[in-house]
Amino acid sequence: MQVVLDTTVLIDYLRGRPVVDRVANLRRRGDVALTTAINVEEVVRGLRLGEEDAAGALFDGLGIVSLGRPAGRQAGEWRGAFARQGVTLSQADCLIAAATVGAGATLATGNPGHFPMPEIALEHWPVGQ
């Protein structure tokens, strides 16, 4: 199984929270831990002083799901469809979701409400746990 780690999960990992054990369990099971360039940007933008090396090591150990035209199209379709229902979704979250779906992966996130798309396989990894 492939699991895309969302920003909340990556931050918890960097801060040494219990999610470290969950990621280790993924790897022990033979699952593949991934993320996207969007998540890398979000984490880097919020790094605390002294976290740069740990973040680099974390990213070195993850596969990066690429964002291509199909993901861009899917993200746009979702944003438009939800906007017509009065629901505003962020561009970043829609792109992360589209990349995850395109890779046939599951998204691990502390913010399941940001990803209401019915097509996405989602695991709620509560922040701090």
N, C-alpha and C positions, 0 to 999 in steps of 0.2 A: 504494500500500500504506500502511496505517496501522500505526504501531509505537508501542506503549505502553512508555515508559521506566520501568523499575522503580527503586527507591530506590538500589540499588548503582550503576546507570548514572548517575543524577542526581548522586550524590555524586562519582563519578569526574569527571563533567563540571565540577562546581564546583571541583574540585581541579586542573583543568587537565591531566588525564591523557589518554592517547591516544584515549579515547572521544570527545573533542571532534571529532576528525577523522571518526569514524564517524557522528556526528550530522550533521555538515556534509555528508557523502556522502548521507545519507538525503534531506536537503533538496535537494541538487543533482539527485537522481534524481526529485524531485517527490513523494517520500513525505511523509507527514504524521506529525510527532512529537507524541505525546500522553503524558499521564500521568493519574493519578487523584488525588482529594483525599486519599486515604490516603497516597500517596507524598509529596505536598506536606507533610502533617503529619509524616511520618517524617523528611524532610529538615530541616524547620524545627526540629524537636525536637533535632537533632544539630548544628546550625550552630555553627561556630567564630566567635569574635569577628572581626568585619569581613567576614563572608560574606553578610550580610543583603542588601545591594544586589545582589550577583551572583546570589543565589538569586531575588530578585524579578525580575530581568531574565530569568533562565532560565525561570521560570514564566510570565512574560508572553509568551514565545515558543512556549509549548506549548498545545495543546488539552487540555481536561480531559474525560475520559470520565466520564459521569454514572453514579451508582449508583442504580438504582431497584429496585423490587420484584422483577423477574425476576433481577437480579444477586444480591440478598439470598437469594432462594430457592435459586438454583444454588449459592451459597457454602455455605449450610446443608446442602444435599444432599451436597455433596462432603465437608464436615467429618464429617458423620454416617457416610457410607459408608467413609471412610478410618479413622475411629475404630473402626468395627466390625472392621476388619482389623488393628487395633493400631497405626495410624499417626496421630500427632497433627499436624494442620496448624493454622497460626495463622489466626485470624479475618481478619486484615489480608490475608494472602496469598491466602486463598480469595476475598475480595471483589475484590482486584486481578485475580485470574484470571477471575472471573465477569464483571467489567466489560470485560476484554479480549476474552473470547469473545463477549460480547453486542455489542461494537462491530465484530466481525469482524476484529479486529486481531491482530497478532503481539506477543508480550511479549519485550522485550529485558531480560535480567537476568544478574547475576553469580551468582545462586543458583538454577540450574535444578532442584536437588533439592527446593526449596520448592514446586514447581509440578508434581506428578506426574499431574495430571489429563490423561487422554488427549485431551480435547477441545481443549486449548490449543495454539496454534501458538507455538513458543518459539524464540528465538535466544539462545544462550549468549554473552554478552559478558563474558569473564573480568574480574574486578576488577583494576584497575590497568593494563589493556591496551586 
